[in-house]
Amino acid sequence: MAEEEDAPPRKQTRLEKLVLDTLGIDELRDYIGELRDEIARVEADIGRKHSHRNAADAFFKRP
């Protein structure tokens, strides 16, 4: 029981793990495309948030 308390917390999974055994090659390629689209969407949002953060940092920067 003490080991469970000392273990680092598990990282939350946001995507449901898909059972790949039942999918054909074309379906797997489509799935990869969906994942790449999601990655691009998240990276774009990260870029947008960096821009906002940089603008805020520049605005509140002391002379």
MODELLER restraints for C-alpha pairs under 7 A, 6 or more apart:
rsr = mdl.restraints
at = mdl.atoms
